[in-house]
Amino acid sequence: MNELERLYTGRKDKNNNKIFVGDIVRVTYGNADSNFSENELVIYKDGKFLLDHEDGQSTFDSPHFSLEVIGTLKDNPELYNAGFRI
């Protein structure tokens, strides 16, 4: 599946890569003093782009995290484990 066949979220990650539904993103929460990261799946549900993780689903609009695309569910399923903190 190429970029033209995937649904673009309208967002880019911290490295300026486009974020698509089906991407696995490393979400880093917090600040330099206390932060943690989780790998989360980008989904589209009920007309919204969401991050799917162990606590449910969240939107992209939090100012308290950064996103980095690390793979796709199709090509890198081993990277996605709901709630896996790194």
C-alpha positions in Angstrom: 0.0 0.0 0.0 1.5 3.3 -1.0 1.0 6.8 0.4 -1.8 7.6 -2.1 -3.9 4.6 -0.9 -3.7 5.5 2.8 -5.8 8.0 4.7 -3.7 11.1 5.6 -4.4 12.6 9.0 -3.3 16.1 8.1 -0.6 15.9 10.8 3.1 15.5 10.6 5.5 14.0 13.2 8.4 15.7 14.9 10.6 14.8 11.9 8.1 16.3 9.4 6.9 12.9 8.2 3.2 12.7 7.2 1.1 10.6 9.6 -1.4 8.1 8.1 -4.0 5.8 9.5 -2.3 2.5 10.1 1.0 4.1 11.2 2.6 3.2 14.5 3.8 6.2 16.3 6.0 6.6 19.3 4.2 9.0 21.5 6.4 10.8 24.1 4.5 12.3 27.0 5.7 14.9 29.5 8.8 17.1 29.5 12.5 16.7 29.9 12.2 16.2 33.6 9.7 13.3 33.5 8.6 11.6 30.3 7.7 8.2 29.0 6.9 6.9 25.5 4.4 4.4 24.2 3.9 2.9 20.7 0.4 3.7 19.6 -1.6 2.9 16.4 -3.2 5.7 14.4 -6.9 4.8 13.7 -9.9 6.5 12.1 -13.1 6.1 14.1 -16.4 8.0 14.2 -15.1 10.6 11.8 -11.9 11.3 13.9 -8.3 10.5 13.8 -7.3 8.9 17.1 -4.3 7.2 18.8 -5.3 3.8 20.1 -3.6 2.7 23.3 -4.2 0.7 26.5 -6.3 3.4 28.2 -8.6 3.8 25.2 -8.3 6.3 22.4 -7.1 9.9 22.4 -7.0 12.7 19.9 -3.9 14.3 18.4 -4.6 17.7 20.1 -2.6 17.4 23.3 0.3 19.8 23.7 1.9 17.4 26.2 3.3 14.9 23.7 5.4 14.6 20.6 4.8 12.0 17.8 7.3 10.1 15.7 6.3 7.6 13.0 8.2 4.4 13.6 6.5 2.0 11.2 3.1 0.7 9.9 0.9 -2.0 11.4 1.0 -3.8 8.0 4.8 -3.8 7.7 5.9 -3.8 11.4 3.2 -5.4 13.6 5.9 -6.2 16.2 6.2 -2.5 17.0 2.7 -2.2 18.1 1.7 -3.6 21.5 -1.2 -1.6 23.0 0.1 0.1 26.1 3.8 -0.9 25.7 5.9 1.7 27.4 9.5 2.1 26.4 
